[in-house]
């Protein structure tokens, strides 16, 4: 079974402020293990299913090589990430490229954030900057499995 975690916080815990809009708003470090041999590419999606207007996207990252074991903290907000072998990033719900952290409406109570790793049978032929729907369309019929952890965050 594929492992997907962060050393920055426990599964189900609160996201530390550093990784949210109330802090430095940088991406947390990620750790990946036990990727099956038939996976030829990886994708990461971070989203908030509790957002008032429906699921809100915080990060889209794809075409990570299957041998990737870590994604460092503070991935640059660029369309293509050279330090990750040219992995591509998409447009988040804020209309920006790369990671933007949890930022629920003040007083809305804690939201749940899903950090999902998708195991793919092939690299995606999808231009950097794509939005969520385009990424999921490109992954259709190509997903071999997934791993996930969650966290919460609220602003009073």
N, C-alpha and C positions, 0 to 999 in steps of 0.2 A: 504494500500500500504506500502510495506516495505521501511524503511528509512535506508540509508547508507551514512554517511558523515564522515568528519574529523573536529575536532576543530582547526586544524593547519592552514587551508586555506579554502577559499570559492570555491564552485564548479565553474570551469572555470577559476580560478585564476592561477597565477604562483606558482609552487611548491617552498616553501622556501628552500634556499641553504642547510640547515641542513639535508634535506631528499634526497640529490642528491650526485653524485660523487664529486662535487665541495665543499662539506661540510663534515659532519660526516657520511653521507650515512647510516642513520638509518631509519627504517620504521616509518611512521607517525602513530599517534594514530587514531583509527577508532571507530566510534559509529554506532550501529545497533539498529533499533527499529521496532516494529510492524511486527515481523516475524509471519506468519500464523501458525496455530496449526498443519497443515499437514506437515510442514517442520520438518524433523528429523535430518538434518545436514546442515551445511553451508560451502561454499568454497569461497575463495577470490583469484582473479587473477588481477595482475597489469601488463599492457602491453603498448607498444608503437606501434601503427599502422603506424606511420610515418617513422619508421626505414628504411634506404636505402635498406636493404636486405629482407624486409618483416616484419611482426609483430614480435616484440622483447619482450620476457618475462622478467619481472623484479621480479615477486613474484608469487608463487603458495602456497596456504595454504588451507588445507581441513580437513574435519572431526571436524570442530568447532561445539560444541553443539548448538542446536537451541535456547537455552536460553541465548547465548552470547550477551551481550549488549555493551561491549567494547573490543577492542584489544589494548593493551598498546603500547606506543611508544617504539621503539627499541626492537622488538621481537628478541630473541637470534637466531643466524643462526645455528640452530640444526635441525636434521631430525624430531625429535619429540619434541613438546613444552609442557613440564609438566605443566607450568603455564596456559596453555589453554586447560586443560583436555586431554592432549595427542594428540592434533591436529598435523597433519603431514605437513611438508614442502617439496616442490619439488626443482628440479634443475632449476635455472633460465638460461637466455640466456648467462650469463657469465660463465656457467659451475659450478656454486656454489650453495650450499643449502641456502634457505632463501631469504630475501629481498636484492636487490641491486637497488639503486635509479636511477632516470633519469640521463643519461649521453650521450646525443646526440653528434655526431661528432662536433668538434669546427667549427663554421662558417656555420653550416647546417641550421641555423634558428631554431625557437622554434618548438618543437615536442609536440603533444598531448599525454597525458598519461591517460589511462582508468583504473579506480579502480572499479572493478565489484564484486559484491556479488551474488553468486548463492545459491538459495534455493533448497535443495535436499530432495527427499522423503526418502532416507536412507543413512546411512554412506557408504563411499566408501571402497571397499576391494582393496586398492591400497597401495603398499609399499611406505614409505617415500623415497624421493629422485627421484621420478618419474618426467619425463619431461612433457611439455605441452600437447603433443599429447596423451600421456597415460592418463592424467587427463581428457581431454575432451572425450576420448573414454569411460572412467569409468563413466562419468556423462551422457552419452547418454541414453535417455529414463528415466532419473532420475531427470531432472531439472523441478522444479515446477514454477520457475520464477527467476527474477534477479532485482537488483537495481544497479545503477551506478552513479558515479560522475567522472568528468574529471578535468585535470589541464594541464598546459603547462610548458615547461622549455626549454631554449636554452643556448648555451655557445658561446661567441664571441671570 
